[in-house]
Amino acid sequence: MPKTKSTPKPIEELTYEEALAELEGIVEALESDQNPLEETMKLYERGQALVTQCGALLNAAQLKVQNLAGESLVEFEEESE
């Protein structure tokens, strides 16, 4: 039975976790260097759109946290070992 590719979910409908997982898969596929040029370009284009979506979702989450925390939002400090 031939391998069929399903139509990917529209990027704007993906959660951050879904977009990041797909982006990681695209990076692996691009690193494998086993795709024809046309497929590589499609993967790269989708990857760029996923990066934009992840950034937008992170910005939205940061804004929501800032709104919830108000002025009491403090910078994260790493614990020293």
Backbone atoms as SQL, in Angstrom:
CREATE TABLE atoms (id INTEGER PRIMARY KEY, chain TEXT, resi INTEGER, resn TEXT, atom TEXT, x REAL, y REAL, z REAL);
INSERT INTO atoms VALUES
  (1, 'A', 1, 'MET', 'N', 0.856, -1.182, 0.000),
  (2, 'A', 1, 'MET', 'CA', 0.000, 0.000, 0.000),
  (3, 'A', 1, 'MET', 'C', 0.895, 1.237, 0.000),
  (4, 'A', 2, 'PRO', 'N', 0.687, 2.191, -0.938),
  (5, 'A', 2, 'PRO', 'CA', 1.543, 3.373, -1.003),
  (6, 'A', 2, 'PRO', 'C', 1.345, 4.281, 0.203),
  (7, 'A', 3, 'LYS', 'N', 2.431, 4.934, 0.570),
  (8, 'A', 3, 'LYS', 'CA', 2.391, 5.878, 1.691),
  (9, 'A', 3, 'LYS', 'C', 1.697, 7.152, 1.238),
  (10, 'A', 4, 'THR', 'N', 0.646, 7.554, 1.936),
  (11, 'A', 4, 'THR', 'CA', -0.074, 8.774, 1.585),
  (12, 'A', 4, 'THR', 'C', 0.206, 9.829, 2.642),
  (13, 'A', 5, 'LYS', 'N', 0.352, 11.040, 2.180),
  (14, 'A', 5, 'LYS', 'CA', 0.570, 12.157, 3.094),
  (15, 'A', 5, 'LYS', 'C', -0.765, 12.827, 3.358),
  (16, 'A', 6, 'SER', 'N', -1.077, 12.998, 4.630),
  (17, 'A', 6, 'SER', 'CA', -2.312, 13.685, 4.975),
  (18, 'A', 6, 'SER', 'C', -2.077, 15.191, 4.880),
  (19, 'A', 7, 'THR', 'N', -3.152, 15.904, 4.659),
  (20, 'A', 7, 'THR', 'CA', -3.058, 17.357, 4.598),
  (21, 'A', 7, 'THR', 'C', -2.789, 17.878, 6.001),
  (22, 'A', 8, 'PRO', 'N', -1.730, 18.681, 6.152),
  (23, 'A', 8, 'PRO', 'CA', -1.437, 19.188, 7.497),
  (24, 'A', 8, 'PRO', 'C', -2.523, 20.143, 7.980),
  (25, 'A', 9, 'LYS', 'N', -2.681, 20.173, 9.276),
  (26, 'A', 9, 'LYS', 'CA', -3.642, 21.068, 9.913),
  (27, 'A', 9, 'LYS', 'C', -3.218, 22.513, 9.650),
  (28, 'A', 10, 'PRO', 'N', -4.165, 23.408, 9.399),
  (29, 'A', 10, 'PRO', 'CA', -3.797, 24.817, 9.210),
  (30, 'A', 10, 'PRO', 'C', -3.007, 25.337, 10.409),
  (31, 'A', 11, 'ILE', 'N', -1.960, 26.083, 10.127),
  (32, 'A', 11, 'ILE', 'CA', -1.041, 26.537, 11.169),
  (33, 'A', 11, 'ILE', 'C', -1.754, 27.336, 12.249),
  (34, 'A', 12, 'GLU', 'N', -2.689, 28.180, 11.865),
  (35, 'A', 12, 'GLU', 'CA', -3.367, 29.016, 12.858),
  (36, 'A', 12, 'GLU', 'C', -4.247, 28.208, 13.808),
  (37, 'A', 13, 'GLU', 'N', -4.506, 26.942, 13.509),
  (38, 'A', 13, 'GLU', 'CA', -5.310, 26.083, 14.382),
  (39, 'A', 13, 'GLU', 'C', -4.449, 25.236, 15.323),
  (40, 'A', 14, 'LEU', 'N', -3.127, 25.289, 15.161),
  (41, 'A', 14, 'LEU', 'CA', -2.237, 24.475, 15.980),
  (42, 'A', 14, 'LEU', 'C', -2.007, 25.095, 17.348),
  (43, 'A', 15, 'THR', 'N', -1.890, 24.246, 18.348),
  (44, 'A', 15, 'THR', 'CA', -1.456, 24.720, 19.662),
  (45, 'A', 15, 'THR', 'C', 0.048, 24.927, 19.594),
  (46, 'A', 16, 'TYR', 'N', 0.594, 25.560, 20.599),
  (47, 'A', 16, 'TYR', 'CA', 2.041, 25.769, 20.637),
  (48, 'A', 16, 'TYR', 'C', 2.769, 24.423, 20.588),
  (49, 'A', 17, 'GLU', 'N', 2.288, 23.467, 21.377),
  (50, 'A', 17, 'GLU', 'CA', 2.945, 22.168, 21.452),
  (51, 'A', 17, 'GLU', 'C', 2.889, 21.439, 20.113),
  (52, 'A', 18, 'GLU', 'N', 1.747, 21.514, 19.428),
  (53, 'A', 18, 'GLU', 'CA', 1.616, 20.879, 18.115),
  (54, 'A', 18, 'GLU', 'C', 2.549, 21.534, 17.095),
  (55, 'A', 19, 'ALA', 'N', 2.584, 22.860, 17.103),
  (56, 'A', 19, 'ALA', 'CA', 3.438, 23.589, 16.160),
  (57, 'A', 19, 'ALA', 'C', 4.906, 23.281, 16.407),
  (58, 'A', 20, 'LEU', 'N', 5.304, 23.237, 17.667),
  (59, 'A', 20, 'LEU', 'CA', 6.698, 22.956, 17.998),
  (60, 'A', 20, 'LEU', 'C', 7.074, 21.529, 17.599),
  (61, 'A', 21, 'ALA', 'N', 6.193, 20.576, 17.857),
  (62, 'A', 21, 'ALA', 'CA', 6.467, 19.185, 17.479),
  (63, 'A', 21, 'ALA', 'C', 6.600, 19.051, 15.961),
  (64, 'A', 22, 'GLU', 'N', 5.727, 19.705, 15.226),
  (65, 'A', 22, 'GLU', 'CA', 5.819, 19.660, 13.773),
  (66, 'A', 22, 'GLU', 'C', 7.100, 20.333, 13.292),
  (67, 'A', 23, 'LEU', 'N', 7.450, 21.435, 13.903),
  (68, 'A', 23, 'LEU', 'CA', 8.680, 22.138, 13.545),
  (69, 'A', 23, 'LEU', 'C', 9.904, 21.254, 13.791),
  (70, 'A', 24, 'GLU', 'N', 9.914, 20.546, 14.907),
  (71, 'A', 24, 'GLU', 'CA', 11.023, 19.627, 15.189),
  (72, 'A', 24, 'GLU', 'C', 11.107, 18.531, 14.131),
  (73, 'A', 25, 'GLY', 'N', 9.950, 18.030, 13.683),
  (74, 'A', 25, 'GLY', 'CA', 9.930, 17.023, 12.625),
  (75, 'A', 25, 'GLY', 'C', 10.466, 17.575, 11.310),
  (76, 'A', 26, 'ILE', 'N', 10.130, 18.819, 11.021),
  (77, 'A', 26, 'ILE', 'CA', 10.616, 19.460, 9.793),
  (78, 'A', 26, 'ILE', 'C', 12.130, 19.628, 9.846),
  (79, 'A', 27, 'VAL', 'N', 12.643, 20.028, 10.996),
  (80, 'A', 27, 'VAL', 'CA', 14.096, 20.186, 11.149),
  (81, 'A', 27, 'VAL', 'C', 14.787, 18.849, 10.898),
  (82, 'A', 28, 'GLU', 'N', 14.259, 17.778, 11.477),
  (83, 'A', 28, 'GLU', 'CA', 14.830, 16.446, 11.251),
  (84, 'A', 28, 'GLU', 'C', 14.797, 16.080, 9.772),
  (85, 'A', 29, 'ALA', 'N', 13.681, 16.351, 9.104),
  (86, 'A', 29, 'ALA', 'CA', 13.559, 16.026, 7.685),
  (87, 'A', 29, 'ALA', 'C', 14.549, 16.839, 6.851),
  (88, 'A', 30, 'LEU', 'N', 14.713, 18.114, 7.190),
  (89, 'A', 30, 'LEU', 'CA', 15.656, 18.954, 6.450),
  (90, 'A', 30, 'LEU', 'C', 17.104, 18.524, 6.701),
  (91, 'A', 31, 'GLU', 'N', 17.388, 18.091, 7.905),
  (92, 'A', 31, 'GLU', 'CA', 18.739, 17.643, 8.223),
  (93, 'A', 31, 'GLU', 'C', 19.086, 16.324, 7.547),
  (94, 'A', 32, 'SER', 'N', 18.072, 15.531, 7.234),
  (95, 'A', 32, 'SER', 'CA', 18.321, 14.228, 6.613),
  (96, 'A', 32, 'SER', 'C', 18.829, 14.369, 5.184),
  (97, 'A', 33, 'ASP', 'N', 18.538, 15.493, 4.546),
  (98, 'A', 33, 'ASP', 'CA', 19.025, 15.757, 3.192),
  (99, 'A', 33, 'ASP', 'C', 18.573, 14.680, 2.206),
  (100, 'A', 34, 'GLN', 'N', 17.406, 14.105, 2.426),
  (101, 'A', 34, 'GLN', 'CA', 16.894, 13.031, 1.582),
  (102, 'A', 34, 'GLN', 'C', 15.675, 13.457, 0.757),
  (103, 'A', 35, 'ASN', 'N', 15.374, 14.732, 0.743),
  (104, 'A', 35, 'ASN', 'CA', 14.183, 15.214, 0.051),
  (105, 'A', 35, 'ASN', 'C', 14.571, 15.917, -1.250),
  (106, 'A', 36, 'PRO', 'N', 13.693, 15.815, -2.254),
  (107, 'A', 36, 'PRO', 'CA', 13.934, 16.597, -3.469),
  (108, 'A', 36, 'PRO', 'C', 13.825, 18.092, -3.158),
  (109, 'A', 37, 'LEU', 'N', 14.408, 18.908, -4.007),
  (110, 'A', 37, 'LEU', 'CA', 14.455, 20.351, -3.774),
  (111, 'A', 37, 'LEU', 'C', 13.060, 20.937, -3.547),
  (112, 'A', 38, 'GLU', 'N', 12.100, 20.550, -4.357),
  (113, 'A', 38, 'GLU', 'CA', 10.741, 21.094, -4.224),
  (114, 'A', 38, 'GLU', 'C', 10.157, 20.781, -2.845),
  (115, 'A', 39, 'GLU', 'N', 10.338, 19.549, -2.372),
  (116, 'A', 39, 'GLU', 'CA', 9.843, 19.157, -1.054),
  (117, 'A', 39, 'GLU', 'C', 10.590, 19.910, 0.046),
  (118, 'A', 40, 'THR', 'N', 11.889, 20.080, -0.125),
  (119, 'A', 40, 'THR', 'CA', 12.695, 20.821, 0.847),
  (120, 'A', 40, 'THR', 'C', 12.196, 22.252, 0.970),
  (121, 'A', 41, 'MET', 'N', 11.893, 22.876, -0.159),
  (122, 'A', 41, 'MET', 'CA', 11.401, 24.254, -0.132),
  (123, 'A', 41, 'MET', 'C', 10.040, 24.343, 0.562),
  (124, 'A', 42, 'LYS', 'N', 9.167, 23.364, 0.337),
  (125, 'A', 42, 'LYS', 'CA', 7.863, 23.347, 1.001),
  (126, 'A', 42, 'LYS', 'C', 8.031, 23.172, 2.508),
  (127, 'A', 43, 'LEU', 'N', 8.945, 22.278, 2.898),
  (128, 'A', 43, 'LEU', 'CA', 9.200, 22.069, 4.321),
  (129, 'A', 43, 'LEU', 'C', 9.740, 23.342, 4.967),
  (130, 'A', 44, 'TYR', 'N', 10.679, 23.991, 4.287),
  (131, 'A', 44, 'TYR', 'CA', 11.274, 25.222, 4.817),
  (132, 'A', 44, 'TYR', 'C', 10.201, 26.307, 4.981),
  (133, 'A', 45, 'GLU', 'N', 9.353, 26.436, 3.981),
  (134, 'A', 45, 'GLU', 'CA', 8.284, 27.446, 4.031),
  (135, 'A', 45, 'GLU', 'C', 7.330, 27.178, 5.188),
  (136, 'A', 46, 'ARG', 'N', 6.934, 25.919, 5.361),
  (137, 'A', 46, 'ARG', 'CA', 6.040, 25.567, 6.465),
  (138, 'A', 46, 'ARG', 'C', 6.752, 25.800, 7.801),
  (139, 'A', 47, 'GLY', 'N', 8.029, 25.470, 7.845),
  (140, 'A', 47, 'GLY', 'CA', 8.798, 25.680, 9.059),
  (141, 'A', 47, 'GLY', 'C', 8.845, 27.147, 9.451),
  (142, 'A', 48, 'GLN', 'N', 9.040, 28.028, 8.479),
  (143, 'A', 48, 'GLN', 'CA', 9.055, 29.462, 8.765),
  (144, 'A', 48, 'GLN', 'C', 7.704, 29.926, 9.311),
  (145, 'A', 49, 'ALA', 'N', 6.626, 29.413, 8.725),
  (146, 'A', 49, 'ALA', 'CA', 5.290, 29.776, 9.200),
  (147, 'A', 49, 'ALA', 'C', 5.066, 29.254, 10.620),
  (148, 'A', 50, 'LEU', 'N', 5.591, 28.049, 10.911),
  (149, 'A', 50, 'LEU', 'CA', 5.463, 27.492, 12.260),
  (150, 'A', 50, 'LEU', 'C', 6.249, 28.306, 13.280),
  (151, 'A', 51, 'VAL', 'N', 7.428, 28.770, 12.895),
  (152, 'A', 51, 'VAL', 'CA', 8.231, 29.621, 13.786),
  (153, 'A', 51, 'VAL', 'C', 7.455, 30.896, 14.109),
  (154, 'A', 52, 'THR', 'N', 6.855, 31.494, 13.097),
  (155, 'A', 52, 'THR', 'CA', 6.058, 32.712, 13.300),
  (156, 'A', 52, 'THR', 'C', 4.890, 32.437, 14.238),
  (157, 'A', 53, 'GLN', 'N', 4.205, 31.318, 14.035),
  (158, 'A', 53, 'GLN', 'CA', 3.062, 30.956, 14.874),
  (159, 'A', 53, 'GLN', 'C', 3.506, 30.714, 16.322),
  (160, 'A', 54, 'CYS', 'N', 4.604, 29.993, 16.509),
  (161, 'A', 54, 'CYS', 'CA', 5.107, 29.741, 17.866),
  (162, 'A', 54, 'CYS', 'C', 5.448, 31.058, 18.557),
  (163, 'A', 55, 'GLY', 'N', 6.092, 31.961, 17.843),
  (164, 'A', 55, 'GLY', 'CA', 6.425, 33.265, 18.409),
  (165, 'A', 55, 'GLY', 'C', 5.180, 34.040, 18.804),
  (166, 'A', 56, 'ALA', 'N', 4.175, 34.013, 17.952),
  (167, 'A', 56, 'ALA', 'CA', 2.930, 34.726, 18.249),
  (168, 'A', 56, 'ALA', 'C', 2.234, 34.126, 19.468),
  (169, 'A', 57, 'LEU', 'N', 2.225, 32.802, 19.561),
  (170, 'A', 57, 'LEU', 'CA', 1.588, 32.152, 20.709),
  (171, 'A', 57, 'LEU', 'C', 2.343, 32.448, 22.003),
  (172, 'A', 58, 'LEU', 'N', 3.667, 32.471, 21.938),
  (173, 'A', 58, 'LEU', 'CA', 4.457, 32.811, 23.127),
  (174, 'A', 58, 'LEU', 'C', 4.240, 34.263, 23.534),
  (175, 'A', 59, 'ASN', 'N', 4.178, 35.158, 22.567),
  (176, 'A', 59, 'ASN', 'CA', 3.914, 36.571, 22.870),
  (177, 'A', 59, 'ASN', 'C', 2.552, 36.748, 23.507),
  (178, 'A', 60, 'ALA', 'N', 1.558, 36.024, 22.998),
  (179, 'A', 60, 'ALA', 'CA', 0.209, 36.112, 23.559),
  (180, 'A', 60, 'ALA', 'C', 0.190, 35.584, 24.991),
  (181, 'A', 61, 'ALA', 'N', 0.916, 34.502, 25.239),
  (182, 'A', 61, 'ALA', 'CA', 0.974, 33.944, 26.593),
  (183, 'A', 61, 'ALA', 'C', 1.672, 34.913, 27.537),
  (184, 'A', 62, 'GLN', 'N', 2.748, 35.538, 27.065),
  (185, 'A', 62, 'GLN', 'CA', 3.471, 36.497, 27.897),
  (186, 'A', 62, 'GLN', 'C', 2.573, 37.684, 28.233),
  (187, 'A', 63, 'LEU', 'N', 1.837, 38.180, 27.258),
  (188, 'A', 63, 'LEU', 'CA', 0.931, 39.299, 27.498),
  (189, 'A', 63, 'LEU', 'C', -0.144, 38.923, 28.514),
  (190, 'A', 64, 'LYS', 'N', -0.667, 37.713, 28.394),
  (191, 'A', 64, 'LYS', 'CA', -1.700, 37.264, 29.329),
  (192, 'A', 64, 'LYS', 'C', -1.138, 37.180, 30.745),
  (193, 'A', 65, 'VAL', 'N', 0.072, 36.643, 30.881),
  (194, 'A', 65, 'VAL', 'CA', 0.699, 36.556, 32.203),
  (195, 'A', 65, 'VAL', 'C', 0.930, 37.950, 32.769),
  (196, 'A', 66, 'GLN', 'N', 1.397, 38.864, 31.926),
  (197, 'A', 66, 'GLN', 'CA', 1.616, 40.239, 32.397),
  (198, 'A', 66, 'GLN', 'C', 0.313, 40.887, 32.839),
  (199, 'A', 67, 'ASN', 'N', -0.760, 40.642, 32.107),
  (200, 'A', 67, 'ASN', 'CA', -2.057, 41.204, 32.489),
  (201, 'A', 67, 'ASN', 'C', -2.553, 40.621, 33.804),
  (202, 'A', 68, 'LEU', 'N', -2.321, 39.316, 33.994),
  (203, 'A', 68, 'LEU', 'CA', -2.765, 38.667, 35.224),
  (204, 'A', 68, 'LEU', 'C', -1.909, 39.082, 36.416),
  (205, 'A', 69, 'ALA', 'N', -0.615, 39.246, 36.194),
  (206, 'A', 69, 'ALA', 'CA', 0.300, 39.562, 37.286),
  (207, 'A', 69, 'ALA', 'C', 0.387, 41.052, 37.553),
  (208, 'A', 70, 'GLY', 'N', -0.003, 41.862, 36.567),
  (209, 'A', 70, 'GLY', 'CA', 0.082, 43.299, 36.737),
  (210, 'A', 70, 'GLY', 'C', 1.518, 43.742, 36.893),
  (211, 'A', 71, 'GLU', 'N', 1.729, 44.711, 37.736),
  (212, 'A', 71, 'GLU', 'CA', 3.068, 45.256, 37.943),
  (213, 'A', 71, 'GLU', 'C', 3.946, 44.351, 38.808),
  (214, 'A', 72, 'SER', 'N', 3.378, 43.303, 39.383),
  (215, 'A', 72, 'SER', 'CA', 4.156, 42.449, 40.276),
  (216, 'A', 72, 'SER', 'C', 4.992, 41.413, 39.534),
  (217, 'A', 73, 'LEU', 'N', 5.002, 41.443, 38.212),
  (218, 'A', 73, 'LEU', 'CA', 5.781, 40.501, 37.424),
  (219, 'A', 73, 'LEU', 'C', 7.267, 40.769, 37.642),
  (220, 'A', 74, 'VAL', 'N', 7.987, 39.723, 38.031),
  (221, 'A', 74, 'VAL', 'CA', 9.424, 39.867, 38.293),
  (222, 'A', 74, 'VAL', 'C', 10.203, 38.947, 37.360),
  (223, 'A', 75, 'GLU', 'N', 11.451, 39.324, 37.116),
  (224, 'A', 75, 'GLU', 'CA', 12.318, 38.526, 36.265),
  (225, 'A', 75, 'GLU', 'C', 12.641, 37.203, 36.944),
  (226, 'A', 76, 'PHE', 'N', 12.780, 36.155, 36.147),
  (227, 'A', 76, 'PHE', 'CA', 13.151, 34.837, 36.631),
  (228, 'A', 76, 'PHE', 'C', 14.632, 34.824, 36.964),
  (229, 'A', 77, 'GLU', 'N', 14.976, 34.327, 38.127),
  (230, 'A', 77, 'GLU', 'CA', 16.377, 34.218, 38.517),
  (231, 'A', 77, 'GLU', 'C', 16.713, 32.750, 38.676),
  (232, 'A', 78, 'GLU', 'N', 17.799, 32.320, 38.030),
  (233, 'A', 78, 'GLU', 'CA', 18.239, 30.936, 38.154),
  (234, 'A', 78, 'GLU', 'C', 18.910, 30.721, 39.501),
  (235, 'A', 79, 'GLU', 'N', 18.694, 29.527, 40.054),
  (236, 'A', 79, 'GLU', 'CA', 19.360, 29.197, 41.308),
  (237, 'A', 79, 'GLU', 'C', 20.803, 28.832, 41.025),
  (238, 'A', 80, 'SER', 'N', 21.714, 29.331, 41.810),
  (239, 'A', 80, 'SER', 'CA', 23.114, 28.960, 41.617),
  (240, 'A', 80, 'SER', 'C', 23.398, 27.684, 42.390),
  (241, 'A', 81, 'GLU', 'N', 24.255, 26.874, 41.805),
  (242, 'A', 81, 'GLU', 'CA', 24.550, 25.585, 42.429),
  (243, 'A', 81, 'GLU', 'C', 25.739, 25.666, 43.326);
